[in-house]
Structures are given as C-alpha cells and as structure tokens.
Amino acid sequence: MRTLPIPLVPRWLRYLGAGAAAGALFYFSVLSAPPVAPPDPGPFWDKQLHFLSYGGFTLALAYATTHLKETTWKRMLLVVSIAIAYGLVLELLQGLQPQRYLSLGDALANVVGTLLASLWFGIESRVRYIEL
C-alpha cells in the first residue's frame, strides 16, 4: 500500500498551530464586533465560515496530536470532543455579548465541520509522517 508522506513539524509547533486556530476562533467569535452591515454573499455564507473554520480547527488538533499513543478511535474521540466543546462554549459566550447572539445554526455548522474533518482519521492510516 502506498503512503502519502507528510512532514511532521516539532510537537510544540503543532500545538502552537492548534492554539493559534483556537485563538483566531475566539477572537472572531467573541472579541471582535460583527460588521454593522455585512455584505450579502448569500444566505449560507455565515454557516460556511463556521463549517470551514471548525473543520480546519479539527484538522489542526488531529495534526497536533499525532504523537499520542492512543488508538485511532480514542484520539479521534478526544479531538472531536475538544473541537465540539470549544465551538459550543464559544457560541454560549456569544450569547452573553450584547452585539452578538447565540445561534443553534452556527453551533450545528461547527459540529458538521468537525465531524466531516474527522474523516481524516480514516485516511491517516495511509499517511507516513516524516519528522523534520
């Protein structure tokens, strides 16, 4: 079976990347004010952003945790649980902000993005990480 070689940067850098993704999600979800009159690129643009953001966050967490010696299922459960919990906490924090609101649609888009990105764990068996 052919494997896909993927560079494996040092562990601290992988966790820094996942932390940066979490920080960006926190900033844009809780700290920054939404635009007063956002452009209207379509009815689902906001949900697409949530979907892609949490898919990327899940992949960053999966990459960061490649060193864990757990089974693939346990690691996947850990990563998916962290990503979903983080998304739900950020949605709850948005509900506490006067200029924001809690959105079940956004939370659902976060979960769907996370679950779709978790398919990576099925593909990962065909990957060969190459330490740099």
C-alpha positions in Angstrom: 0.0 0.0 0.0 1.4 3.4 -1.0 1.5 6.0 1.7 1.4 9.7 1.4 4.5 11.4 3.1 3.5 14.4 5.2 6.2 16.5 7.1 5.8 16.4 10.8 7.0 19.6 12.4 8.1 19.6 16.1 5.3 18.9 18.6 5.5 22.4 20.2 4.9 23.9 16.7 1.9 21.7 16.0 0.3 22.7 19.3 1.1 26.3 18.6 -0.7 26.0 15.3 -3.8 24.4 17.0 -3.6 27.1 19.7 -3.5 29.8 17.0 -6.5 28.3 15.3 -8.3 28.3 18.7 -7.3 31.9 19.3 -8.5 33.1 15.9 -11.8 31.3 16.5 -12.1 33.0 19.9 -11.2 36.4 18.6 -13.6 36.4 15.6 -16.4 34.7 17.7 -16.3 36.6 20.9 -13.9 39.6 20.9 -14.4 41.3 17.6 -17.6 43.2 16.8 -19.6 41.9 13.9 -19.9 44.3 10.9 -22.8 46.7 11.1 -24.0 45.9 7.6 -22.2 42.8 6.2 -22.3 42.2 2.5 -24.9 39.7 1.4 -22.9 37.0 -0.4 -25.7 34.5 0.1 -27.9 33.0 2.8 -25.5 30.4 4.0 -22.2 32.3 3.9 -22.0 32.6 7.7 -22.6 28.9 8.1 -20.0 28.1 5.5 -17.4 30.1 7.5 -18.3 28.2 10.7 -18.2 24.9 8.8 -14.7 25.6 7.3 -13.3 27.1 10.5 -14.2 24.2 12.7 -13.1 21.7 10.0 -9.7 23.4 10.0 -9.5 23.5 13.8 -10.3 19.8 13.9 -7.5 19.1 11.4 -5.1 21.2 13.3 -5.9 19.3 16.5 -5.5 16.0 14.7 -2.1 17.0 13.4 -1.0 18.3 16.8 -1.9 15.0 18.5 -0.1 12.6 16.1 2.3 11.8 18.9 -0.4 10.3 21.2 -0.1 6.6 21.5 -3.8 6.1 21.9 -5.8 4.0 19.4 -7.1 6.0 16.4 -10.7 5.8 17.8 -9.6 7.2 21.2 -7.6 10.0 19.6 -10.4 10.8 17.2 -12.9 10.9 20.1 -10.5 13.3 22.0 -10.0 15.6 19.1 -13.7 15.7 18.1 -14.8 16.2 21.7 -12.4 19.2 22.1 -13.5 20.8 18.9 -17.2 20.4 19.5 -17.0 21.5 23.2 -14.9 24.6 22.1 -17.5 25.5 19.5 -20.3 25.2 22.0 -18.5 27.2 24.6 -17.8 30.0 22.1 -21.5 30.0 21.0 -22.5 30.3 24.6 -20.1 33.2 25.1 -21.5 34.9 22.1 -24.9 34.7 23.7 -23.5 36.8 26.6 -22.3 39.6 24.3 -24.6 42.5 23.7 -23.7 42.8 20.0 -23.8 39.1 19.3 -26.3 36.3 19.7 -26.4 32.6 20.4 -27.1 30.6 17.1 -28.1 27.0 17.0 -27.4 27.1 13.3 -23.9 28.2 13.9 -23.4 25.5 16.5 -24.7 22.9 14.1 -22.3 24.2 11.3 -19.4 23.9 13.8 -20.4 20.3 14.6 -20.8 19.3 11.0 -17.5 20.8 10.0 -15.8 19.0 12.9 -17.4 15.7 12.0 -16.5 16.0 8.3 -12.9 16.8 9.2 -12.8 13.8 11.5 -12.8 11.6 8.4 -9.1 12.4 8.3 -8.6 9.7 10.9 -9.8 7.1 8.4 -7.3 8.5 5.8 -4.5 8.8 8.2 -3.6 5.1 8.1 -2.3 5.8 4.5 -0.1 8.6 5.7 3.6 8.4 6.7 4.7 11.3 8.9 8.2 12.4 8.2 9.9 14.1 11.2 11.7 17.3 10.3 
